[in-house]
Amino acid sequence: MIEIHHLNNSRSQRIVWLAEELGVPYKVVVHMRDAKTGLAPPSLTDIHPLGKSPVIRDGALVLPESGAIVEYLAETYGNGKLAPPRGTPDHARYLYWMHYAEGSLMTPAMLTLYARRMGDAAGLLGVRAESQRPLHLGYIENELKDASYFVGDTFTAADVLMSFPLEFLRSLAPQDSYPAIDAYLKRLQARPAYQKALETGVAPYDLSGYRKK
Ligand SMILES: N[C@@H](CCC(=O)N[C@@H](CS)C(=O)NCC(=O)O)C(=O)O
């Protein structure tokens, strides 16, 4: 059975969702953020020295890093279900979005979060955040205009990985208008496995608290 080390209100929600999509047996170990700082509790360092979530344990394997976990789970337990065949152009697109999610899109998300928290003191950081966020979201909006998912019309594990930065960015700036992204997120959130992962009630998933009032 796969053990998922999951932090409330965080990107590790995707791993619980993916386990549901794959129908693989799993057990969630919940770690709750410190109420004051919002940071991960020390219990996460018992499983990996960085003390971040997600981390999974599968037999002797301890694997951190969302992208690595998603690729590993899809490849090991997907029976070709959530990933296009290797060596095809669709697989290259799949890899692109898979890496883009954490490698590129989380940067404007985190810049926005911290610049907002710093207020006027953010200076250049704030200016950068306010330019990079629309740059990325505008790009994605355009990509999704004529496609149901990131790899054409087929739902893949790359969509699971892309969900969190998009949900996070939309919750940080709900006033911006991105109809294709919002329709896409609604499509993901309507999936029975997405709902089931929320319903298991393992930990809250509410990103609205990150928005600066
Ligand atoms: N790129 C890493 C980032 C891991 C990460 O920063 N996770 C956040 C959860 S959203 C965390 O554990 N934050 C708590 C902290 O830094 O104390 C991944 O995708 O796994």
The ligand as an SDF file (V2000), in Angstrom:
LIG
                    3D

 20 19  0  0  0  0  0  0  0  0999 V2000
    8.4650   21.3810   -5.7130 N   0  0  0  0  0  0  0  0  0  0  0  0
    8.1160   20.7080   -4.4860 C   0  0  0  0  0  0  0  0  0  0  0  0
    7.6430   21.7400   -3.4730 C   0  0  0  0  0  0  0  0  0  0  0  0
    7.3000   21.1370   -2.1310 C   0  0  0  0  0  0  0  0  0  0  0  0
    6.7040   22.2020   -1.2100 C   0  0  0  0  0  0  0  0  0  0  0  0
    7.2430   23.3040   -1.0660 O   0  0  0  0  0  0  0  0  0  0  0  0
    5.5820   21.8450   -0.5750 N   0  0  0  0  0  0  0  0  0  0  0  0
    4.9040   22.7840    0.3010 C   0  0  0  0  0  0  0  0  0  0  0  0
    3.4240   22.4390    0.3240 C   0  0  0  0  0  0  0  0  0  0  0  0
    2.4910   23.3650   -0.8260 S   0  0  0  0  0  0  0  0  0  0  0  0
    5.3830   22.6310    1.7160 C   0  0  0  0  0  0  0  0  0  0  0  0
    5.6400   21.5410    2.1530 O   0  0  0  0  0  0  0  0  0  0  0  0
    5.4480   23.7520    2.4350 N   0  0  0  0  0  0  0  0  0  0  0  0
    5.6600   23.7880    3.8400 C   0  0  0  0  0  0  0  0  0  0  0  0
    6.9310   24.4290    4.2540 C   0  0  0  0  0  0  0  0  0  0  0  0
    7.7430   24.8190    3.4050 O   0  0  0  0  0  0  0  0  0  0  0  0
    7.1340   24.5270    5.4770 O   0  0  0  0  0  0  0  0  0  0  0  0
    7.0420   19.6650   -4.7920 C   0  0  0  0  0  0  0  0  0  0  0  0
    6.2670   19.8960   -5.7180 O   0  0  0  0  0  0  0  0  0  0  0  0
    6.9660   18.6220   -4.1410 O   0  0  0  0  0  0  0  0  0  0  0  0
  1  2  1  0
  2  3  1  0
  2 18  1  0
  3  4  1  0
  4  5  1  0
  5  6  2  0
  5  7  1  0
  7  8  1  0
  8  9  1  0
  8 11  1  0
  9 10  1  0
 11 12  2  0
 11 13  1  0
 13 14  1  0
 14 15  1  0
 15 16  2  0
 15 17  1  0
 18 19  2  0
 18 20  1  0
M  END
$$$$
